[in-house]
Amino acid sequence: MKKIELMVFDFDGTLVYSGDDLANSVNHTLKKLGIPVLDRKTIIGFVGDGVAKLIERSLDDKHHDMFDEAMEIFRVHYAEHLLDTTDLYPGVRDILEHFKDIKKLIVTNKLYSYTLMIAEELGIDGYFKTIIGADSVSCRKPDPGLLIPLLKEYGVEKRDAVVIGDGVNDILLAKNTGALSCALLNGLGDRNSLLSLDPDYHCEDISELKELFE
């Protein structure tokens, strides 16, 4: 097992299953704008680069002029419904407790306010040194400028940190920074795309982290 000093967790698709609430808010937005709704799988495929990209991808080429209105509709609806069905993935609380003595961060392209609201409601915010959202700093995953200052702040060498997530951006963040990468294959991301990036580690389930790190 690899001894590590810092665990950097993605949020959507890694710690929490939020796909249905995101999809419902996207389709609510499309309905309000008179645009045909999308199937859940298509919308889930758009997740990972923040709200703006999610909405941009959900609007077809004919409706990009509605982007600002769509963003406003989505934000209002999602803020009211982000906990309708969103919950922790099985085993998450156990893993956070198991690694309670290791520094942990959440780094997500989700807006900070949404992330904090969900983390607090699900009772996991106390496990993390900090939560970095899309609007917390000037850069986003997979920009190494996001993680390098955090490694310096916590006095951790690159190869003693691991980025754990279900998205391509998580693996690329680790590789761009020089940290270890661990792909979760049961989240919202496409497993083949994750494996094609040759992550240092991969898991079918978050509980397997116990067998990889100490």
C-alpha positions in Angstrom: 0.0 0.0 0.0 1.1 3.5 -0.7 1.4 5.9 2.2 -0.1 9.3 1.4 -0.4 12.6 3.1 -3.2 14.3 1.1 -6.4 12.9 -0.5 -8.0 15.2 -3.1 -11.6 14.1 -3.8 -13.9 15.1 -6.6 -17.5 15.6 -5.6 -20.2 14.7 -8.1 -19.9 11.1 -9.1 -17.2 10.4 -6.5 -18.6 11.3 -3.1 -22.2 12.0 -4.0 -24.6 10.6 -6.5 -26.2 13.8 -7.9 -26.9 12.8 -11.5 -30.7 12.7 -11.2 -31.1 16.1 -9.6 -28.8 17.7 -12.2 -30.7 16.0 -15.0 -34.0 17.1 -13.6 -32.9 20.7 -13.3 -31.5 20.7 -16.8 -34.8 19.3 -18.2 -36.8 21.8 -16.1 -34.8 24.5 -17.7 -35.3 23.2 -21.2 -39.0 22.9 -20.7 -39.3 26.5 -19.4 -37.6 27.6 -22.6 -39.8 25.4 -24.9 -36.9 23.2 -25.9 -37.2 19.4 -26.1 -35.9 17.6 -23.0 -33.0 15.3 -23.1 -32.6 11.8 -21.8 -30.8 11.4 -18.5 -27.7 9.6 -19.9 -27.1 12.4 -22.4 -27.2 15.0 -19.6 -24.9 13.0 -17.3 -22.4 12.9 -20.2 -22.3 16.7 -20.0 -21.4 16.8 -16.3 -17.9 17.6 -15.1 -16.9 21.0 -16.4 -19.2 23.2 -14.3 -22.7 24.6 -14.6 -21.9 26.9 -17.6 -20.6 24.0 -19.7 -23.5 21.8 -18.6 -26.0 24.3 -19.8 -24.1 25.2 -23.0 -23.9 21.5 -23.9 -27.6 21.0 -23.1 -28.7 23.8 -25.5 -28.5 22.8 -29.1 -26.9 25.1 -31.7 -30.2 26.8 -32.4 -30.7 27.9 -28.8 -27.3 29.3 -27.7 -28.9 32.8 -27.6 -30.9 31.6 -24.6 -27.8 30.7 -22.6 -28.1 33.5 -20.0 -31.8 32.9 -19.4 -31.1 29.1 -19.2 -28.4 29.7 -16.6 -30.7 31.7 -14.4 -33.5 29.2 -14.6 -31.2 26.3 -13.9 -29.5 28.0 -10.9 -32.8 28.9 -9.2 -34.3 25.4 -9.7 -31.1 23.5 -8.8 -30.6 25.5 -5.6 -34.1 24.4 -4.5 -33.8 20.8 -5.6 -30.2 19.8 -5.2 -31.0 17.4 -2.4 -34.2 15.8 -3.8 -32.4 12.6 -4.5 -28.7 13.4 -4.1 -27.0 11.2 -1.5 -23.6 9.7 -0.6 -22.4 6.8 -2.6 -22.4 3.6 -0.5 -19.2 3.3 1.6 -18.2 7.0 1.4 -18.8 7.8 5.1 -16.9 4.7 6.1 -13.9 5.7 3.8 -13.8 9.2 5.2 -13.8 7.9 8.7 -11.1 5.3 7.8 -8.8 8.0 6.5 -9.8 10.6 9.2 -6.2 11.2 10.1 -5.1 12.0 6.6 -5.6 15.5 5.2 -8.5 15.6 2.7 -9.8 18.2 0.3 -12.8 18.5 -2.0 -11.8 20.0 -5.4 -14.7 20.3 -7.8 -15.9 22.2 -10.9 -19.3 22.5 -9.1 -20.1 25.9 -7.6 -18.9 26.3 -4.0 -22.3 27.2 -2.6 -23.9 24.0 -4.1 -21.1 21.8 -2.9 -21.0 23.2 0.6 -24.8 23.0 0.9 -24.8 19.3 -0.1 -21.7 18.4 2.0 -23.2 20.0 5.1 -26.7 18.4 4.7 -25.1 15.0 4.2 -22.8 15.5 7.2 -19.4 15.1 5.5 -18.1 18.7 5.5 -16.2 18.2 8.7 -13.9 15.6 7.2 -12.3 18.1 4.9 -9.6 20.7 5.4 -11.2 22.8 2.7 -13.6 22.7 -0.2 -12.6 24.3 -3.5 -15.4 25.0 -5.9 -15.5 26.3 -9.5 -15.8 29.9 -8.2 -13.4 29.6 -5.3 -10.2 30.3 -7.3 -9.3 31.6 -10.7 -8.6 28.3 -12.4 -10.4 25.0 -12.6 -9.6 21.3 -13.1 -7.5 20.1 -14.9 -5.3 23.2 -14.5 -2.3 22.4 -12.2 -2.5 25.9 -10.9 -5.4 24.7 -8.9 -3.6 22.0 -7.0 0.0 23.2 -6.7 -0.8 26.0 -4.3 -2.7 23.5 -2.1 0.3 21.1 -2.0 2.5 24.0 -0.9 -0.1 25.2 1.7 -0.3 21.8 3.3 3.4 21.0 2.9 2.8 17.8 0.8 5.1 16.5 -1.9 3.4 15.8 -5.3 3.8 12.0 -5.2 2.4 11.9 -1.6 -0.9 13.3 -2.8 -3.6 11.4 -4.7 -6.5 12.9 -6.7 -9.5 10.6 -6.6 -12.4 11.1 -9.0 -14.7 9.7 -11.6 -14.0 12.3 -14.3 -11.3 12.8 -17.0 -10.5 16.2 -15.4 -9.6 14.5 -12.1 -7.0 12.2 -13.8 -5.7 15.1 -15.9 -5.4 17.3 -12.8 -3.2 14.7 -11.1 -1.1 14.1 -14.2 -0.7 17.8 -14.9 0.4 18.4 -11.3 2.6 15.4 -10.9 0.3 13.9 -8.2 -1.0 10.3 -8.1 -4.3 9.6 -9.8 -7.0 7.2 -8.8 -10.0 6.7 -11.2 -13.4 5.7 -9.7 -15.1 3.6 -12.4 -18.6 3.5 -10.8 -19.4 7.2 -10.9 -20.9 9.5 -13.6 -17.8 9.5 -15.8 -17.2 7.1 -18.8 -15.0 4.2 -17.6 -13.3 3.7 -20.9 -12.3 7.3 -21.2 -10.9 7.1 -17.6 -8.9 3.9 -18.3 -7.5 5.3 -21.5 -5.7 7.9 -19.5 -3.8 5.2 -17.7 -4.4 6.4 -14.1 -2.0 5.3 -11.4 -4.8 3.4 -9.7 -8.4 2.6 -10.4 -11.3 1.2 -8.3 -14.7 -0.2 -9.1 -15.8 1.1 -5.7 -14.6 3.7 -3.3 -14.3 1.2 -0.5 -11.2 -0.2 -2.4 -9.2 2.8 -1.4 -8.6 1.0 1.9 -6.5 -1.6 0.0 -4.5 1.0 -1.9 -3.5 3.7 0.5 -2.5 4.2 4.1 
